[in-house]
Amino acid sequence: MRILLVSPPAGFSYTSIGISRPPLGLAYIAAVLKDKYQVQISDFNVERKKWKKFPFREFDIVGISVDTSRYPVSLKIASRAKSQGAVVVMGGPHVSFMDREALESGVVDYVVRNEGEYSFLSLVKFLSQEIPFEEVRGVSCLINGEYNRTPDAPFIADLDSLPFPARELLSLKRYREKMNGRLTTTLVTSRGCPFNCSFCSSSQFFGVKWRARSVENVFEEMELLYKKYNYRALSFVEDNFTLSPDRAVKLSEKIIRHGWDILWGAWSRVDTIVKNPEMVRVMARAGFRWTFIGFESCNQEVLNEYGKKAIVQDSLDAMQILNENGVGVTGSFILGALNETKDMMKETINFAKMLNPVRVQFSILTPYPGTQLYETVKDRLVTENWQLYSGAYSTIKLDNVSPKELRRLLVKAYFQFYARMRQAVVNVPYLWRATPASLSLLFSKLAVVWRNAVFPVFLVFMRKYFKG
């Protein structure tokens, strides 16, 4: 059985600004499959061969990882793969919650829901005629035109039992993200999120129960990356690395004892940092140099609406602790809560400037399928063009701000933050990488304006001119 696992191109994304990360989800699935089946991974964000020219006919199964903004291009890849005779399987957050839509597209044979390693394995075993369909778990399909969902697969309780991601199947040299000048790669040490923020689907996709790998198991993978692959910078890319402060401290102390020359980053929460300043100090001594923090808003009512379970003052206190320990911060802020006014959004922009993280991510509130937010605003959606569900476009009809005004505020937020001299100087390399992608987005918007507004007027003028 020949299996291809695909990461679709993301268009305007982190990759566009030099943040290129290997698709670890696919690498985990490949690790579970590779001892028994022929497996290949193609990440079309970095591959030289584009998907339109890819020989899908060489594979029996093509599995595609799908998030919301990449769903349209995923359907195009699925169509091409299916036309070349492959069985098409989709997985990932978008299709886990919109499985019927994917199946009814006519180009998707199966959808693997939620955590995919063993559900996908059971499907492959069925397709290889090793087990009956009744033993397949966590899969949706159409049987004689009828929508069918097999029972959910249980979440993997013991994450230590999973093999490490099959990085040998990835072209690691094509991922060039750096941390403080050092080439970096990623790893994941936990799954699940108990906070269940209204705009995030993580709690539904991975469950509300936090499941963590042991310190020993995590360190073993770190040692592999440090010694075999020679990485001197690592990013822990999961929602809740510090949910257990004791675990974070034990891992940090183990790094210190081994005397590694390593820098690393991890996501955290403001309340966790404020309650555990000693944890941050130990992590910093172990090389902790970067974190991603979801500040989101300076308005407590908005934070409550998001279900953040945090208070505004925690943001200020957390920044102080992180600054004292030399930890750089990428701060996330969201504009466009249902009842937000322009003034409230401007206050959040000013709040971001006051907190002054090294970098910021401003995004427009986006109702991804599978979130509480999506269920709340179904009747407010202004578009179901999933490609626009990237955080850069207005997709909800708000009470006080029009889509055009919201887009202007998003642009204004970035400009006001990075136009300050200190931030511009500190982020010269980052801004240089971001410029081509930003200009590309700008010109694509201008092209839409030309096509929809200017060009029709131009045609009318030319017809009148030549008739005259």
N, C-alpha and C positions, 0 to 999 in steps of 0.2 A: 504494500500500500504506500503510494507516494503522496506525501502531504506537503502543501505549501501554506505557510502562515504569513499573512499580509498585514502590514501597517500602512494604511492609505496616506497619500500626501495631505498635508494640513493647510496648504495655502498660506495666508497671512497668519503667522503663529509665532510661537517661541523660536521655532527653527529659523524663521526669517531674520531673527536678531541674534543668531549665534548660540542659542540655547538648544543644542541638539542632544537628545537623550535616547539611549537605546530602548526599544519596546520590551521592557522586562516582563510584562504580562504574557507576551507571546513566547519569550524565552523560557518562562516557567512551564508553559504548556508543552513546548518542545522538549524540555527536560524530562517530562513524564512520558513522552511518546518515543523518544529517539532510540531507546534500547531495542525496540521491537519493530519500528517503522522507519521508513526513509523520510526525514523531515528537513525542510528548508525554510528559512525566514527571509522575507524580502521587505525591507523598510523603504517605501518609495519616497520618503522624505530625504533620504541620502543616497539611494541607489543611482548609479549612472544610467542603467537601463530603465526607461520609463514604463509605466504600467500599460500604456497603449500598445507597446511593442513586445510585451512580455509573453513568453511561450507557456501559457496556462495549460495547453493541451498535454504537456509533459507530466501533469499531476492528476491523481485520481480525486483528491479532495483539496479544495482551496478554502481556507479559513480566514476570515477577514475581521479584524478588530475595529469596532465602530463606536465612536462617540458622536454626539449630536451634530456638530458642525461638519463632520466628515461623512455623514450619512449619504448625502447626494453623490459624492464621488465614489463612495463605497458601492453604491448601486451600479454605477457605470463599470467599475471593476468586476462586480458580480456578473453583470450581463456579458462581459467579454469572456470571463472564465467559463460561464455556463454554455455559451455558444461554442466553446472549444471542447466541450464534453466533460468538464469537471463537475463534481458534486460541490455545491456552494454552501458553506456554513458561515453564519455571522455570529459574533459574540461581542460583548462589551456593554457599557451602560445604556446606550440609546436603545438598542434592539432588545435588551433584556426587558425593558418596559414598553416597547412598541413592537413586540414580536409579530403580532398579527399584521401590522402594516408592512413589515419587511417581507413576510411570507406571501402576502397578497400582491407584492410587486411583480411576482412571476419569475424573478431571477434568483431567489433565495430558497434553497431546499430545506435547510434546518437553521434554527436559532438556538444557540447555547446561552442559557440565562445565568446571570450573576457569576460567581466564582467559577472559572472555567476548566481547571486542570482535569478533574476526574469526570466531569460531565462530558467534556469533549472526548476523553479517552473511552468512555462507555459508548459514545456514538460511533467512534472509529471501530470499536470491536463489533458493533452491530453491522456496520457497513462492510466489515471484513468477514461477516457471517460466523463470528466467534460466539456471539450471545444473541438471544432473541430480543426483539424490540421492548418487551416487557421489563427488561433489566436496565434499559437506558434511563438516566436520570437528568433532570434539569434541561430538557430539550423540548422545543416547540416545532411543530411541522404541520403540514396539511396532508391528511389521509383521505383519499378519494374526494378531495375538495373541502373536507371538513377540518376545521381548526382543532388541533390536538396539542395538549401540553402534558408531558410526562411528569411524575412527581418531582418536586424540587430536590436537588441534591443537598445534603447537609453541608453546612460550612465546615471547612477543615479545622478541627479543633486543635490538632497538634501540628503547628506550622513547621516545627523542626523536622517532621517526617517528609516534607517536600524536598526534592533534590534542588541544588542551587540552579539558578537560571542557566540555560545552555548558551553561555556567552560565546562559546567557540563557533556557534552558528551565525554570529553577528559580525559584520565588518566594523569592528570597534574603532579602527583607525579613522573612520569617517565621522565619528562623533567628537567634536573639537571644543566642547564647552570647557571653560576654564574657571577656576576659583583662585583669586589672588595670584593670577599668572600661572597657575598649575593646571595641567590637564586633569579633568575630573570625570568620574563615572558615578553611576547611581546604584543603590540597593534599597530593599524594602525589608523592614524588620517587624512589621505588625500590620494587621488588617482589622477593619471594623471601627465604628465611631459611635460613642454613646450620646453625642451632643445633638445630632439630628437637626442641624440648622435647616431652615425652611428652603434655602436656595441650593442646597447640596444634596446629591443623590447617594453619597458614600454610605450613609447609614442603611439605605435600602439595598444597595448593591453588595456590600460586604457585611451587612448586619450591624445591629447596634451594640453587640457584644464585642469588646476589644480583645483581640487575640494576638499575643506577642510571642515572638521567637525568644529562646533563652539567650542569655548573654554569651554563653559558650558557642552556640550555633552561629550567632551573629559575628562573633569574633573570628570564627573559622572562615567565614566568607570574606571578612575584611582582610584576613591574612592571605587568602588566595589572591585578592585584588592587589594587595601590597607587594607580595613576593613574586607571583607568577606574571601578573599583568603590569607591574611596576607603576601603579597609580600612587600618587602622593597627595591626592585630594579626593574626597568622597562626599556624595550628597545622599542623605537619607530622605527619600521622596515618599513620604506617607503622611497622613493627616495628623497622627498623634504619637510622634516619637517619644515625647516626654510625658505621656499620660501616667506612666509609672516613674516618678522621680528616682526611686531606689534603683530601678533597672538602668536608667540613664547614668546614674552615678557609678554603678558597678562596672558598666562597660567603659566609662571614661577612666576609671582607676586601672582597669586592665590595660588600656592603651598606654597610660602613663608608665606602668610597670615595665612594659616592653620597650619603652624608649623610642617609639616610632617617630619619624619625622613626617607627620601627616596633618593636613588641615581637613576640616569637614564641616558640613552644614546640615541642618535638620529643621523641620517645621515644628512650631510650638504654638502655644496660646498665651495671651497676656495674663490670664488668671493663674496659670500654672507657673509662669515665671515669677510673678509677684509673691506667690506663696512659697517659692523654693529658690531664693537667691543663692543659697549655698550650692544647689545643684548646678546653677549656671556657672559659678566660680570653678567648680571641679571640671565641668565640661570644657570651659575655656582653657584650663591648664592642659587638657588632653588634646587641644587643637581645634576646638569648636570656634569657628570664625564667621559663620553665616547662618541666618535663620530667615524663614518666611513667616510673617505674622499677619493674620487676618484682623486688622483693626476695624475695617468696614465703614464705620460712621462715628461722628462725634455726638450724635443725638441718641440719648438713651431709649427713647420710644422706638426709634428705628432699629436699634440693636435688639430690643425686646421683640419687635415684629419679626426679625430674622431668626429669633430663637438662639441667639449667640450665648446666652448664659454668662455674660460678662458685663462689667460696668465701665464707663468711659474713663474713670480715674485710673483703672488698671492699665490702660494704654500708656498713660504718662509715666506711671511707676515702672512698668516693664521696660520702656525705652531707657529710663535712667539706669536700671540694672544692667541692661545689655550694653549700653555705652560704657559703663564703668568697667566692664569685662572685655572690651575690645571686640564685641560681636557685631558685625555688619548686619543690617536689617533690610530686607525687601518687604515693604508694607503694602498690604492689599486694602483698597477702598472701593466701595460699591456706591454708585449713583443710581437713583431711580426707584426708590421704594414707592409703594403705591400712593401714599399721601404726602410725599416729600414735595416741598416747594423749591423754586430756584434758590432762594436765600438759604434754605437748609443745606442744599448741595454745595453752595459756595462756602458755607461754614465748614463743611467736611473737607473741601479743598484747602482752606486755610489751616484746618486742623492738621492735615497731612504736612503742610509746610512747617508748622510749629513742632510736630513730632520729629520731622526731618530725618527719616530713615535714609539710608544711602540710595536706595532705589524705591520706586513705587510701581504699583500696578493698579491703575484706575480701570474699572469695568462698569458696564451698564447691567443692572439687575436683569438676569436672564432666566426664564422659567424652563429649566431642563426637564424633560420627561423623567418621571420617577421621583421628583421632588414634591414636597408639600406645596411649594409655591406654584408649580404647574397646575395642580388640582384646584388651587384657589383662583387662578387667573385665566382659566380656560376660556371664559367668555370675554376676556379683555385682549386676547391675542390680536396683534395687527398683522401678523404674517405667520405662515407655517412653512416658509422657506427655511429648512433646517440649516442651511449653509450660513444663515445670518445669526444663528444661535452660538455666537463665539464670545459674547461679552463686549463686542465693539459696536453693536447695533441695537436700536430700540425695537423691542418686540412686544411690549405691553402698552396698552392705552392707560396712561397715568391720569390722576385726578387734576394735577396742577401744571404739568409741563408737557409740551408737545414733543413728538419724536425728534423734530428738527432742532428744537431748543436743547434737548438732552444730548444730542450728538455734539452740538456746539460746546456744551459744558464739559463733555469728555475731552475734547481737543484743548479747551481752555485749561483744564486741570493739568494735563501733561505739560503744556507750555509754561504755565505759571510755576510749576515745580522745578522743571529742568532749566528754565531760562535764568534762574538765579546763578550768579557767577560761581559760587562755591560748588553747587551741584553740577553745573556744566563742566567745571574743571575736573572734579572727581570722576565724572562719568563719561569722559571723552571717548574712551574705547567703546563703551556700551552705546553711546549716542551715534558714533560713527557706524557701528554695525546696524543700528536701527534705522538710519537714514534711508537706505535703499528701499527697505520694506515699507516705511512710512510714505515715501514718495510714490511707490507703486500703488498703495492703497488710495492716496490722494488722486492720482491720475485715473485710477479705475472709477472713482466717484465722479470725476470731471467727465469721463467718457459716458457715464450714465446720464449725467445732466445734458451733455451734447446730444445724445441719442434721443432722449425723451422730451427735451424742451427746445434746445437751440436749433437742431437740425431740421425739425418740421417747419419752424418759422423760416429758416433759410430756404427750404424747398419752395414754400409759398412765394417768397420774394423772387426766387429765380424764375418760377413759372410766370409770374406777372411781368417780370423784366423781359423775358423772351417773347411773350405774347405781344408786349408793347412794341 
